[in-house]
Amino acid sequence: MALRRVALQLEYDGTLFSGSQLQKGLRTIQGELEQAWWNFTNERSRANFAGRTDSGVHALGQVATFETEKKYDMQSSISALNHFLPEDIAVLSMIDIPLKMDIRRHARSRIYRYKIKDGGVRSPINRGYMWFRQQTLDVSSMTKAASALPLCEYDWSAFGGPVPEGYSTIRKLYGYDVKRVAPNQVSVTVEASGFLPHQVRRMVGALEKVGCGAITPQQYVGFLDQGPGSAGPTAPAHGLTLLDVKYESSIIDWDNNKNRDVL
């Protein structure tokens, strides 16, 4: 039987997970997903992800792949996997993709959103999904700082965590948007070709300092010319959500391919 590769679009609440990647003795997205795959297909197959998410980070559009020789109706496969997955993970879509496709390398961009609740009464319901700050933030200054960052390939090591020697810190920023979406709620959305470890959280952590008046927009942009890891602090993980991983429509188009193939 021919080997096939399938891509899964995932949603998960990262609160009770130690990140996406498999770690011995810890509860991870990969560990739960691979166990569900085994329960459904009786195949031991490795899940590969379009990108890693840290402990506590959520996702609405993470992408993972499996290789398989099985053939089942796609909708039935989604239902079966969701039956075996815990309630804080779900498979949203599943499609067939070329074996030569690398789900990480072929991604055009990733989009993250960070939520901040600034001022007002703290929200127990949203405590796992927003960063609560007592002080009302100056969104105008934050927008000025964000809009001054270069929308091109650039060295983002100042906003990144430690990386292995020889690891490229060049990424292309496509968009960086700051909005007040409610009287006491700020949303930060960032899209790039990829991100360094902790990059989005460091970008937001330093941006919050701009909103508080601790640093100026010019100082924020000035971090780019400083040493690796100089920007921050790192914002808490629970305010961050991976919204989407984008591909060329000729490679992956969830809407057009949904439920058309078999697994």
Backbone torsions as a table, in degrees:
resi	resn	phi	psi	omega
1	MET	NA	137.2	-174.8
2	ALA	-70.4	140.8	176.3
3	LEU	-75.6	138.3	-178.8
4	ARG	-131.4	157.5	177.0
5	ARG	-120.0	131.1	178.6
6	VAL	-120.7	145.3	177.1
7	ALA	-108.0	138.2	179.3
8	LEU	-118.1	134.3	173.1
9	GLN	-97.6	125.3	-170.8
10	LEU	-117.9	145.8	168.1
11	GLU	-120.2	136.8	175.7
12	TYR	-153.5	151.7	172.3
13	ASP	-95.5	112.8	-173.2
14	GLY	-81.5	2.4	-172.3
15	THR	-53.0	-46.1	-173.4
16	LEU	-101.9	17.7	179.6
17	PHE	-112.3	148.3	175.5
18	SER	-92.6	46.7	179.1
19	GLY	92.7	-179.7	-177.0
20	SER	-83.6	-36.4	-172.1
21	GLN	-80.5	145.7	-179.4
22	LEU	-57.8	130.5	176.3
23	GLN	-139.7	128.1	-175.0
24	LYS	-59.9	129.2	176.2
25	GLY	80.3	1.7	-178.5
26	LEU	-121.1	153.0	178.3
27	ARG	-83.2	119.2	-177.7
28	THR	-132.3	162.2	176.6
29	ILE	-61.9	-45.5	-179.1
30	GLN	-61.6	-43.4	179.9
31	GLY	-60.6	-45.4	179.7
32	GLU	-68.2	-38.6	-178.2
33	LEU	-68.3	-43.0	179.6
34	GLU	-66.7	-35.1	177.1
35	GLN	-67.3	-41.2	177.9
36	ALA	-64.1	-39.1	178.2
37	TRP	-62.3	-43.5	178.2
38	TRP	-63.0	-44.2	-179.6
39	ASN	-61.8	-34.7	-177.7
40	PHE	-82.0	-47.4	-170.4
41	THR	-103.3	-16.0	-172.8
42	ASN	63.4	26.8	176.4
43	GLU	-115.1	136.0	171.2
44	ARG	-90.7	104.4	-176.5
45	SER	-131.0	142.5	-178.9
46	ARG	-85.2	131.1	175.2
47	ALA	-86.8	130.6	174.3
48	ASN	-112.8	141.6	-174.5
49	PHE	-112.1	153.9	176.4
50	ALA	-70.3	-21.6	178.7
51	GLY	-175.2	157.3	-179.6
52	ARG	-86.9	147.0	168.8
53	THR	-120.4	142.4	-177.4
54	ASP	-74.7	167.8	173.2
55	SER	-53.7	126.3	177.9
56	GLY	90.7	-10.6	179.9
57	VAL	-83.4	141.1	-176.8
58	HIS	-99.4	170.1	177.0
59	ALA	-147.6	138.9	170.8
60	LEU	-110.1	-13.4	-176.8
61	GLY	-151.3	41.5	173.7
62	GLN	-68.4	153.6	179.9
63	VAL	-126.5	133.7	177.3
64	ALA	-133.6	158.4	177.8
65	THR	-129.5	153.3	170.4
66	PHE	-132.3	153.4	169.7
67	GLU	-106.8	139.4	-173.4
68	THR	-153.9	160.1	171.2
69	GLU	-111.3	-0.2	-176.6
70	LYS	-76.4	157.7	175.4
71	LYS	-135.1	111.2	175.6
72	TYR	-137.5	158.9	172.7
73	ASP	-60.2	135.7	-174.8
74	MET	-60.4	-45.8	-178.1
75	GLN	-63.4	-38.7	176.7
76	SER	-65.2	-35.6	179.0
77	SER	-65.8	-42.4	177.9
78	ILE	-61.2	-46.6	-179.6
79	SER	-62.1	-41.5	-179.1
80	ALA	-66.5	-45.2	179.0
81	LEU	-62.4	-42.6	178.8
82	ASN	-65.4	-28.2	175.0
83	HIS	-64.2	-39.8	-176.7
84	PHE	-88.1	-16.0	179.4
85	LEU	-81.4	151.4	174.5
86	PRO	-68.9	167.2	-172.9
87	GLU	-67.4	-16.4	-179.2
88	ASP	-94.7	12.3	171.1
89	ILE	-136.6	142.3	174.2
90	ALA	-145.4	144.4	170.2
91	VAL	-88.5	123.0	-178.9
92	LEU	-91.8	-40.6	-176.7
93	SER	-147.5	160.4	177.9
94	MET	-150.2	133.4	179.3
95	ILE	-141.9	160.8	175.0
96	ASP	-84.2	136.8	178.1
97	ILE	-132.8	161.6	179.8
98	PRO	-62.9	144.4	178.5
99	LEU	-60.1	-30.9	-177.1
100	LYS	-77.8	-8.3	-176.4
101	MET	-76.9	130.4	174.4
102	ASP	-100.2	112.9	-172.4
103	ILE	-62.2	-26.8	178.7
104	ARG	-86.8	-49.8	-174.5
105	ARG	-69.3	-31.7	-177.3
106	HIS	-87.5	-1.1	177.2
107	ALA	-68.0	134.5	178.5
108	ARG	-79.8	-39.6	179.0
109	SER	-161.2	165.0	171.9
110	ARG	-123.7	144.6	179.6
111	ILE	-121.9	127.0	177.2
112	TYR	-119.4	150.6	173.6
113	ARG	-126.9	138.0	176.4
114	TYR	-121.9	132.5	-179.3
115	LYS	-110.2	134.3	177.5
116	ILE	-125.5	130.4	170.2
117	LYS	-100.4	117.9	-175.6
118	ASP	-117.9	115.1	178.9
119	GLY	80.5	-179.9	-177.8
120	GLY	73.9	-168.9	179.4
121	VAL	-83.1	134.9	179.1
122	ARG	-60.4	150.9	-174.7
123	SER	-109.9	106.4	177.6
124	PRO	-59.7	-36.4	-178.6
125	ILE	-64.6	-37.8	-175.3
126	ASN	-98.6	8.7	-173.7
127	ARG	-62.7	-24.7	179.5
128	GLY	-90.7	2.9	-174.0
129	TYR	-134.1	-1.2	178.2
130	MET	-140.1	150.7	173.5
131	TRP	-91.1	115.8	-178.5
132	PHE	-87.7	124.9	176.3
133	ARG	-122.9	132.7	-176.5
134	GLN	-67.9	-35.6	-175.3
135	GLN	-85.4	138.1	174.3
136	THR	-69.0	132.1	-174.8
137	LEU	-90.3	147.2	176.1
138	ASP	-86.8	94.9	-175.9
139	VAL	-67.3	-31.0	178.7
140	SER	-60.3	-45.3	178.4
141	SER	-67.7	-38.3	179.0
142	MET	-64.2	-40.9	178.2
143	THR	-64.0	-40.7	179.2
144	LYS	-62.5	-41.6	179.3
145	ALA	-66.6	-46.0	-177.6
146	ALA	-64.1	-41.3	-176.5
147	SER	-71.2	-14.3	-179.3
148	ALA	-88.4	-7.5	178.9
149	LEU	-74.5	148.2	-174.6
150	PRO	-72.6	127.7	176.4
151	LEU	-91.7	69.8	-178.4
152	CYS	-164.7	178.1	175.2
153	GLU	-67.6	131.3	-173.8
154	TYR	-154.1	160.4	175.7
155	ASP	-84.3	112.4	-175.6
156	TRP	-103.3	21.1	-175.5
157	SER	-60.5	-28.1	179.5
158	ALA	-62.8	-29.3	-179.0
159	PHE	-99.6	1.6	-176.3
160	GLY	-103.5	161.0	172.4
161	GLY	-82.5	-177.7	179.6
162	PRO	-59.5	139.9	177.9
163	VAL	-130.3	157.5	178.7
164	PRO	-62.5	155.1	178.4
165	GLU	-60.8	134.2	-179.9
166	GLY	86.0	-2.8	-179.7
167	TYR	-76.4	128.1	-177.7
168	SER	-69.3	133.9	177.2
169	THR	-108.2	16.0	177.7
170	ILE	-87.5	125.7	176.2
171	ARG	-139.2	158.3	178.5
172	LYS	-108.4	120.9	177.0
173	LEU	-87.0	127.7	179.7
174	TYR	-100.7	-30.7	-178.3
175	GLY	-167.9	149.4	-178.5
176	TYR	-149.2	104.9	-169.6
177	ASP	-120.1	132.4	177.9
178	VAL	-122.1	125.9	-178.5
179	LYS	-139.1	145.3	167.6
180	ARG	-89.8	113.3	-174.8
181	VAL	-100.4	-7.4	176.9
182	ALA	-159.1	164.8	-178.0
183	PRO	-52.1	-33.5	179.2
184	ASN	-128.4	39.7	179.8
185	GLN	-145.0	128.8	178.8
186	VAL	-117.7	136.2	178.4
187	SER	-116.9	131.1	177.8
188	VAL	-117.6	122.6	-179.6
189	THR	-120.3	131.4	-178.0
190	VAL	-135.0	135.0	178.2
191	GLU	-125.4	133.9	179.5
192	ALA	-152.1	167.9	178.0
193	SER	-63.1	-28.6	178.1
194	GLY	-178.0	173.2	-177.5
195	PHE	-135.1	146.9	173.5
196	LEU	-76.2	164.1	176.1
197	PRO	-54.2	128.7	177.6
198	HIS	65.4	10.3	-173.9
199	GLN	-60.9	-49.2	-177.5
200	VAL	-62.7	-42.0	-179.1
201	ARG	-66.3	-34.2	175.6
202	ARG	-72.5	-37.3	176.8
203	MET	-61.3	-43.2	-179.6
204	VAL	-72.4	-39.6	179.5
205	GLY	-59.6	-42.7	177.5
206	ALA	-73.1	-33.6	179.0
207	LEU	-65.8	-34.8	176.6
208	GLU	-62.9	-33.3	177.3
209	LYS	-66.6	-33.8	174.4
210	VAL	-65.6	-45.9	-179.9
211	GLY	-61.9	-29.5	178.1
212	CYS	-84.7	-9.9	-178.4
213	GLY	85.4	10.5	-179.1
214	ALA	-74.8	-31.8	175.0
215	ILE	-136.3	161.4	-179.6
216	THR	-91.2	162.7	173.8
217	PRO	-56.5	-35.4	179.5
218	GLN	-65.9	-39.7	177.5
219	GLN	-66.3	-35.1	178.5
220	TYR	-61.1	-50.9	179.3
221	VAL	-64.6	-32.6	-179.7
222	GLY	-63.1	-18.9	177.3
223	PHE	-58.6	-30.8	-177.3
224	LEU	-58.4	-27.2	-177.9
225	ASP	-94.4	4.5	179.3
226	GLN	-100.2	-177.1	-173.1
227	GLY	-73.2	167.5	178.4
228	PRO	-55.1	134.2	177.4
229	GLY	72.7	14.5	-176.5
230	SER	-77.4	-23.0	-179.3
231	ALA	-87.3	151.6	178.2
232	GLY	157.8	-165.1	8.8
233	PRO	-72.9	175.1	177.3
234	THR	-81.4	118.7	179.6
235	ALA	-65.5	152.0	179.9
236	PRO	-59.2	146.6	-175.1
237	ALA	-66.1	-31.7	-169.5
238	HIS	-68.4	-14.5	178.0
239	GLY	-85.5	-3.7	-171.1
240	LEU	-104.8	137.6	177.3
241	THR	-135.0	130.7	170.8
242	LEU	-78.3	110.1	-176.0
243	LEU	-79.8	-42.3	-171.4
244	ASP	-163.9	150.2	168.5
245	VAL	-117.5	121.6	-174.1
246	LYS	-100.6	141.8	177.0
247	TYR	-131.6	162.4	170.4
248	GLU	-61.5	139.4	-176.3
249	SER	-61.0	-23.3	178.0
250	SER	-72.7	-17.2	-179.6
251	ILE	-97.1	-55.0	177.4
252	ILE	-137.8	124.4	173.7
253	ASP	-135.2	96.3	-173.7
254	TRP	-57.9	-42.0	-175.9
255	ASP	-67.0	-42.2	-175.4
256	ASN	-79.3	-24.0	-175.2
257	ASN	-103.5	-9.8	-173.3
258	LYS	-54.1	123.9	173.1
259	ASN	67.6	12.8	-178.3
260	ARG	-87.3	-23.4	-174.9
261	ASP	-104.7	175.5	177.3
262	VAL	-118.0	152.9	177.9
263	LEU	-110.9	NA	NA
